[in-house]
Amino acid sequence: MTNPHTLSAVHLAAGYGDREIIHDMNLTVPRGKISAIIGANACGKSTLLKTFARLIRPLSGGVTLDGAAIDRIAPKRLARILGILPQSPIAPEGIIVSDLVSRGRYPYQSFLHGPGRGDDEAVARALDLMGVTDLAGRSMDELSGGQRQRVWIAMALAQQTAILLLDEPTTFLDVTHQIEILDLLTDLNRENGTTIVMVLHDVNLAARYADCIFALNKGRLVSEGEPEQVITQSTIRGVFGLDCIIAEDTVSGSPIVLPKGRHHIR
């Protein structure tokens, strides 16, 4: 399946109040691909993702979807095309897992027509994909951080959007579950053509799983392209202030960052 939708930032400036965090950014997300946004803390990664999702209003410039200003698209129509999992989402007190995941189906429902068979199937599939079907009847308050994160991702998957924005989807997960989640997102991309944009702190996971990487530094896009083009010594030094060696990941063939540090074990 080919995703026909194109998401772009056009001379985008964004931030909070009068504080500008994203500066004059031009960026087009590759359709039907997995993209990762990397950069140091407070460089604007989450701000960019929130502006893409219309959670933050641009200070100047804008975001377009298929060439149209995103702020002119009806909310329900936008929610059928674009979904977001923000960083550290908050669940209503006492809500059970199945009810939370079902909220991903709201864009397809109306006041007169509640959940239907298609909604139930989408929720069941999302729960199964994330391996949380056995938690469906439990309260979110009872779950561990890793379990809650998997449920939040299930809710985003249940929305069945063409574009999926994920802010640190592997937060709270151990390394086994990080790889499992990223593998599942790769399956979703390859099977459905879903455009996926992820903010990731782990540069090596970004290099392994992303088709395209956007590197940010102090609110500006400083490098973009395939992992081999972006994950270089100069870019890592400029973005993170880190001296490193770039090697080849013997599993995936992608570049891998080996920090030099000040102490070396012999």
Salt bridges, closest charged atoms under 4 A:
GLU20 OE2 - HIS23 ND1 2.63
ASP24 OD1 - HIS11 ND1 2.79
ASP66 OD2 - HIS5 ND1 2.74
ASP119 OD1 - ARG105 NE 2.89
GLU121 OE2 - ARG117 NE 3.06
GLU142 OE1 - ARG138 NE 3.33
GLU168 OE2 - HIS201 NE2 3.66
ASP174 OD1 - HIS177 ND1 3.05
GLU180 OE2 - ARG150 NH2 2.98
ASP243 OD1 - ARG237 NE 2.91
ASP249 OD2 - ARG208 NH2 2.87
